[in-house]
Amino acid sequence: MAGRINDEDVKAVRDAVPIDAVVSEYLQLRNAGGGNLKGLCPFHDEKSPSFQVSPSRGLFHCFGCQEGGDTITFVMKIDHLSFSETVERLAAQAGITLRYEEGGYNPSHQRGERIRLVEAHKTAAQFYVEQLDSSAEAEIGRKFLAERGFDQAAAAHFGVGYSPAGWDHLTRYLRGKGFSDKELLLSGLSQEGRRGPIDRFRGRLMWPIRDIGGEVVGFGARKLRDDDNGPKYLNTPETAIYKKSQVLYGIDLAKKDIAKASRAVVVEGYTDVMACHLAGVTTAIATCGTAFGGDHIKILRRLLMDNGSARVIFTFDGDAAGQKAALRAFEDDQKFAAETYIAIAPDGMDPCDLRLAKGDEAVADLVEPRTPLFEFALRQIVSRYDLETPAGRAAALDEAAPIVARIKNSATQHEVAVQLAGMLGILDIQFVVKRVAQLARWARDRGGRGPAPATAAAQQRAPQSYAPVRAPSGPALNLRSPAHRTERELLKLALQYPELVSPAFDAYGVDEFTAPPYAAVRQTIEEAGGAEPGAQDTSAYLARVREAAPDDVVRAMVTELAVEPILRRTVDEIYAGSQLVQVRLRAVDRRIREIQGTLTRLGPHADPAHLAAVQNELWVLQQYGRALRERGADAL
């Protein structure tokens, strides 16, 4: 590094780039009240939003995992950049020229490695586009696109390009732009040849793969010539900026519409994404040479916000490979709060072929929700058995019932169990329903680790494997304690009048309830999907909460709190807000005392960076506590 970035420039970057604009590139934010915004935390898995952004203060904080800081801290953490790399990136976005204390302006070759790799990909993408637009050699690529219904404007919209067939066209071009051989090899754009680096992609149609922030981090390359002995599709290898399990093609173009419509369409290839977008299905995305998995789900969950109306539609080919892909997707289905569906085009056509054959309307119609993914999975399982025999029906039930038991929503689980009985031809519907419910209880009691042990000896050992409720340590339940009384009152409100405490209540962490029984109830409400959905149908909501309880003790506490009278005759938003504020304020004060103790232990010789981080957190909490005392529920 040429030197330390000037402090005034760092401040200018912080002031110039609004934190809500930066965070919104990675997750969906909604109004949290008091001028704050909320969303699902990108730094840990959670079902209800506890991640808060304060645009007026330029700060973020997650009350679930305690991550927090300013705009620079957020980008450093989410993109794994150094401080200097982050400031440089944000400065480039804001058009700010940085000064360096010990060496003037920072030359480009001295910038951080990640920044350089991203710049190399950006330059390569421009090179490939120019080749497709003007090179005679690229006619084969232009013809390929035209045959699939993509004109020059479509190619430009998606940044499609062409890699020349020679050995080192791109390598020489990037060298001329100041990139070193080491950088070209680290980026995956070049590979070692007999006499030095050569192009990795040669004579292929090129799709730039962008991260959710819009930066080009890799490429997908499609074979065009018969004499190309490589695979049909060749992707960038794993690099410091490209992890195929953590990127979705088209996410940069689709993210805003996914968040706006609470809907995502997962297709299988680059041309399918293009076809969908051009047909008006602008929420389409695709994986990049790998199966749809857990890291992809995390990206979508942050955009969908896990609200009850969210939809994820998978499109797969109707062949055996497509069906296998659909079943793999179902394995992760319950990681979504969104409802998942499968769409298979007539004659097994993918969206690109369908658009060519039947037009844009056929593509738009294809991705309308048709068959729930769990129903498709069940039918695939049931089809493997001879249902004409009792033994076949029993075997099919043995394999299918645990899948139905995994459905989190108890009402949906019951309905699907009834459907399963019909699929199997079992007339005793209640037998199937009870079997599924029993498997669900066993799995829940064992912490979601599957059905209960089969043997009597194992059943005797089963209680030892129960997953404990994640409750913080704290004093025993004491109704004389003001803190415990307020926590109890807030939980009663959350169960009886969820509309009065939503959506703020769902952002409260389990550790804000100091009594372990109350912490367990708070956790159970979270497991059931939060209090906010209860505003529409309180009775169904209470049934979900009771069903989500990990054991009879917690279930009894839920029932008790759901029927116990509220301590105030007039139950309104003002009273609910006061309870929300008291519980939150006590949690803030506890954390402030903890941090003050930490500062005392650190002493005057502490690491400056660590000390500054602790002091910053203390300041944020003190400001928040002051706002709660002065503005009440409006500060939540």
N, C-alpha and C positions, 0 to 999 in steps of 0.2 A: 504494500500500500504506500502511495506517495506521501501520505501524511494524514493527520487527524482532520476530520471534516470540521469546518468552522462552526462554532456553536450557534451563531446567528443564522447560518444557513439551515442547520438542523431545526431550529425553531420555526424558520420560514416554511420548511417542508411540513412540519406538524400543523401549522396554521392553514396552509394552502390546500391540504387534502382532507376533506371531511371524513371522520371515522365511519359514519353510517354509509357513505358511498363506497368505501373500501370493503367493509364487512358485507355489504349487500352483494358484492361480487361472489361471495362464497356461500351465503345462506340467506334464506328469506327472513326478513324482519317485519314484525308487526308492532302496533302501538301497545306499549306496556303501561301507559299512564304517566303523568308527571313529566312529560316531555321525553321519556325514555322509550327505547325499542327493545323487543325481545325476540329470541329465536332459539333453535336447538343448538346447543354448544357444539362447535366443530372439534373440540379437544377431548371430549369424552362422550360415550354413548349415553343418551338419556331419552326418556319417552315424553317428558313434558319440558317446555322451554324454561331454562333457568339462566340462560345467557342474556345479559342485559347490556345495552349500549346507550350511553349518554352523549348525544351529539353536542349538547351545549358545553359539556366539559371535555369532550374529545377523549372519553374513556370507555372501556368495556370491562365487564366483570361477570364471571360465571359463579353463581351461588351454589352450584353443584360441585365443581372441581376446584374452585378458587383461583382459576386463571384470570388474570386481569392486566390492564395497562392501557397504553395509548395506541394510536394508529401504528406507530413503528413497531411496538411490541407485538401487536396482532399479526402483522405481516411476517415478522421474524419467526413467530411460532408456527404459523400455518404453512408457510412455504420453506421453513428450515433455512433461513438466510442469516448471515451475520448482520450486525448493526449497520456496517458500512454498505453492504449490498442492498439492504432494505432502504436506507436513505437514498441511495443512488437510483433505485427503481422508482420510488415515489417522486423524487426530484425530476426525473425524466418525464413522468406523467404530468407534473405540474408546470413543466417548462422552466425549472429553476436551475441555474448553473451553480454548481457547488465549488467552494474554495477549500483548499487544504492547507493546514497550518504550517507544515514542514516540507513544502515542496511545490507550492503553487497549485496549478490545476492538475487534476489527476489524469494522466494519459490512459487511453482506452485499454492498452495491453496490461495495465496494472489493476484492472477492476477484478471483482470477485469471480471465482470460477463459475458459479451458477449463472451470473449475469452474462458472462462470455458465452456459455453454452446456449443460452436463450438467444443471444444476438446472432450466433452462428446459424441457428435454426431459422430465425427470422430472415436472415440474408439468403439462406438456401431456398426458403419458400419463394422469395421474390425471383430468384434465379430460375427456379423450376417453372413459375408462371410465365416468365418472359420466353422460356424455351417453348412452352405449349402454344403461346400466342403467335410466335414469329418463325420458329424453326421449321424448315422443310421436313426434317427427320421426324418431327412430332405429328405429322399428318396421320399416322397410324393411331395416335392417341386421340386426336380430334375426331377421327372416324369412329373410334370405339365409343366415345361419349355421345356422338350424334345418333348412333344406332340404338342407344338406350334412352334417347329423348332429351339429352342435355345439350343446350346450345352454349355459345360463348359466354353469355351473361350468367348462366347457371354455373359454369366452371369458375368464373370470376368470383361469384358470390361465395363459393365454398373454397376458393383459393387453390383449385386443382391445377397441377402443373405436370411437367414432363422432365424426366432425367435422361440426358443424352446417353447414347449407347457406348461412348468411348470409355477408356479406363479411368481418366482423372479430370474430366471437365470441371466438375464442381470443386474438387480438391484444389486445382490451380486457381479457380475463381476466388475461393475463400482465402487462399494464401495471399492473393493480390489485395484482399480487403484487410490484411493484417492479422489473420488468425494463424496460430502456430500449428505444426503437425500434431503436437500433443493435444491441443484443443480439438482438432478435427477427429482424432481417434477417440477421445473421451466423449465427444458428442454423439458418436455412432454414425456420423455422416460419412466418415471414411473408415477404411480398414487396412490392415497391413498387407502390402503386396510384396513381391520379390525385391523391388527396388524402392520401397517406401510406400507411403499411404496411397490408396486408390479409392475411387468412389464405391460406396456400399451399394448404391442403387444405380442401375444402368439400364437404359432402354425401357423404362417403366412409366406408367401413369402414376402420379404422386398426389396423395391426399395429405395435407398438413393436419396433424392431430394437436389440438389446442387444449390447454388446461381450462379450468372453470374461469380463470381470470383472463383468458383470451391469448395467452402466450403460446407460441408454437413450441412444443416440447418433443415432437417426434413426427414420423411419417409412416403412412401405409402405402405400399407400392404394389401395383397390379401388373402382372406379366402380360405382355402384348404380343410377343413373337413366339413361334413354335420352336425356334432354335434356342430359346432361353430355357436352360435346364433347371432353373430354380423353382421354388414353390409358386403356386398361383398368386398368393399374397405374401409379401415380405414386409415385416414391420421393423421399426427401429429396435435395437437390442436394449436391454435394461441399462439405464444410465443414471447419473445423479439427478437428472430432471425428468426422466421418463420411466414410470412403473406401470406396465400395461394393466395391472389389476386395479390401478387407482385413477384411470382416465376413462372418459366416455367420449367417443367421437360425436361432435355436434353439440356438446354441452354448453359451449360458449354462445352458440346461436339460440339454443333452446331454453336456457335457464330462466329467462324472464317470463316466457310464456308458460313454462312448467309451474313456476311459483304462482303466476296469475290465475291459471286454470286449475291448479291442484291436480295435474294430470301429466303423466309421462308415458311415452310410447317407446318400447325397447324393440329395436329391429336388429337384423343380423349383420348388415354390411354397410359400407360407405355409400354405395349407390342407392341402397334402400333409404338411408337417411335423406339423401338428396331428393329422391322421388317423393318422400313424404312431405318434406318442407315445401317443395314446389307445388304439391297438391293441397297445400294449406294446413297440413298437419305439422305445425312448427314446434311441437313438443317431442319430436322423434330424436332418438339418440341410439348409439350402438357401442358395443364393446369392441376392443381392438385386439383381435386375435386370441381371446381368452373367454372362458365362460363367465356369465354374469354372476358376481359373488358379493361377499360381505362388504368389501371396500366400495363397490359401486352403490350398494344400498345406502351406505353412509352419505354419499354425495347426494343421492336423491332425497333422502329423509330430511336433509337440511333445507332443501328447496320446497318439499311438499309440506313441511311442518307437521306431518303426521295427523292432520285433521281428518275427521271421520268421513268427509266427502271426497278425499283424495283417491285417485285411480292410477294404477300402473298396469298398462296393457302390453303383454309380450306377444310379438309376432314371430312365429317359427314356421319353417317349411313343414309340409305335411308328411314328409318321409320319416324313416326310422330315426335318422340323426336329429331331425327337428323335434320329434317327440321326446327323445332322450334329453335334449337341451331344455325342453319345457319341464321335465321332471326334475332336472338339476335346479332350475329356477325355483320350483316349488319347495325344495329343501330349505331355501332361505325366505320363503313366503312370509312366515310369521315374524320376521324381523321388521316387517312393515306394519304400521297401523293402517296404511292405505289398503284398499281392496285391490286384489290382483286378478287379472283376467288373461285369457289366451285368445288370440285371433289367428286362425289359419285360413289363408286365402283359398278360393275355389281352385281346384286342379293343382293345389300345392304351389301356386305361384308366389314369389316374394313380391314386396311392394313395387320394386322397380319393374318387374315383368308385368305386374298387374296394371300399372300406369300405362305401359306401352299398349297392352291389349285392350284395356277397357276405359282408360282415362282417369283424370284426377278424382272424379266423384267416387269411383270404385275404391280408390285408395282411402279416401276419407271415410267411406262406409265400412271398409275392412276393420279399421281400428276403433270403431264403436264397440264398447264392451259387449261381449257375447257370452262366453263360457267362463265362469269363475275358474281360476287355476286349480283350486283344490278339487273341483268337480272333474276337470280333465284328468288330473292325477289319479283320482279314484277309478275313473272308467278305464284308464290304462291298466291299473292293477287288477281290477275285476275281470277284465277281458282275458287274463292269462289262466283263468280257472274254469273248470267244467261246472257250471252252475246247475246242471241237471241232476247232480248227485248231492246228497247231504254232506259228504266229505269235502266236495269242492266248495260248497257254500261256506262251510266252517273254516276252511283254509283261507278263502278270500276275506272272510271277516277278520281272521287273525292278523292278516297283513294290513287291511284297510282301516280297522278301528283305531289303531294308534295314531294314524295320520289325522283322522277326524278329531281325536282327543287333543291334538296340538293346536286346534283353532282356539284363539284366546277368547273371542267374544262368545259368552255362554249361550246367548240366544241363537247365534249363527251355528254354533256347535250342535245344539239340539236339532235345528232344522236340517243340517247336513246328515246327522245320524239317521233321521227319518228317511232322507233321500237314499242313504246307503242301504237301508233295509229294503227299499224298493228295488234298487239295482240288483241286490242279491236274491230277491224273491223270497225273503224271510217274512212270513206273515206276522210273527210276533214282534211288532215294531218296538214295544217297550223293552224287550230283551236286548235289542241292539242299542237303544238309547241308554239303558242302564250300563251296558258293557262299556260304551264310550265314556260315560260320566265317571265310571270307576277308574278307567285308565287315566283320565284327566286328573282325578284326585291323587292317584298314586304318583303321577309325574310331578304334580305340583308339590306334594309333600316331600318328594325326593329332590327338590330343587330343579325340576325340569330335566332330570337325567334319564327319563324314559319310564317304562312300566315297572311295577313293583316286582321284587324277587319272587320267583315261582315256588320255591321250597319253603316249608314251614320254618326250617332253621334260619333261612335267609329273612323270612318275614319277622322273626324275632329280633334280628339284627337291624331291620329297616329303620327304626326310630333313631339309631345312631347316625344315619346318613341324612337326616333332615337338614335342609339348608336353613341356617339361622336368619331371622329377620335382621336386616342391616340397620340396627338401631344404635344410636350413639350411647356411650356410657353416660350415666347421669343419676341423679338422686331417685329414690323409689317414689312411686306415685303418692303425692301428698296434696290433698285438696285444700289444705290450709295455705299452701304456697300460692302467692299471686301469679307466678309464672305458670304453674300447672293449671290453675283455674282458667287463665286466659287461653292457654293451649287447648284445653278441653272445650271451651266455648267456641273457639275458632273451628275445631273439628266438627262440632255439632252444626255450626253454620254451613260448613262445607258439605255435610251429608244431607242436611234438611233444606237448606236454602242455597244451593250451589250457584244460582244466578246472582246472588248478592256478593259473593266473594270471588267470582270468576271475572277475568282470567288470572287475576293476581295470585290467587292461592296456588295455582299449579306451578308457579315459579318458586315456591317455597321449598327449601331443601329439607330432607328428613332430619338433619342435624339442628334445625331451628326449633325442634320439639325436644325439650330436655328430658321429659318423662319417657322411659323406654316403651310403655304401652301406647302412648300417643304417637311416638315415632313410628311404631309398627303400624298403626292405623294410617298415618300419613303415607307410609310406604305402600300400603295396600291400595289406597286411593290412586296413587301413581301407577301401580301395576294394572289397575282397572281402566286406565286411560285418562285419568285426571278428572277434576270436578267440572270443568267447562262443559263437556257433553251432557252433564246431568241437568243443565238448565232446560233442555228440551223435553226430557222424560225422566223425572226424578225416580219413579218406581223402578224403571229398567236400570237406571244408573246405580241405585242401591243394591239391586240384585247382582250387578257386575262386581261391585265392591265386595259384597259378601262372598261371592264365588272366588274372588281373587285372594281372599284371606289365606295365609299359609297354614293356619291350624284353627282349631275350634276356639281357642282362647282369644285370638285376635278377632275371629268372626263374631264372638259374643260381645266384644268391646265395640265393634262396629254397630251391631244391633242396638246396644245400650245407648250409644251416642246418637243414633238415628231416631230414637224415640224420646230421649230425655228432653224436657222443656227447656227452651232458651231462657236465660236468666232475666231477660228484659221483656216487658209486655209488648212494646212496639219494636218489631224487628224490621229494620230498614237498612238502606245502604250506609247511612251515617254510623249506625251501631256496628255493622259488619266491618266498615272501614276502620273503626277504632280498635277492633280486635286484631285485624290484620296488622295495623301499625304497632300495637303493643308487642305482639309476638316477634315481628321483624326487628323492632327497636331493641328488644332484649337480646336478640341474636347478634345484632350489630355491636351492642355494648360489650357482650361477652368476647367477641372477636377483638374489639379494641383493647380490652384488658390483656388478652393473650399477646397481642402484638407489642403492647407496652412492656410486658414482661420479657418478650424476645429482645427488644431494644436494650433493656437493662442488662440482659445476659451477654449481648454482643459487645457492649462496652465501646470505648473510644477507638480501639485498635481493630475494629471489624473491617472486613473487605468492603471498600467503598461502594462497589456495585451492589453487593448484597444489602448493605445498609441503606442505600438509596431506594432499592426495591421495597424494603420493609417500610421505610418512611413514606413512600408513595402510597402503599396500601393503607397505612394508618391515616394519611391525609384524606384519601378517598372515603374511607369509612366514617371519619369524623364529619366530613361534609355531608355525607348521606344521613348520618344520625341527626345532624342539625336540621336538615331538610325535613326529616320525619317529624321532629318535634315542632317545627314551625308550620309545616304545611299539611301534616297528617297524611291521610290516604292519597292525596294528590301527589305525594312524593314517591309512592310505591312504583 
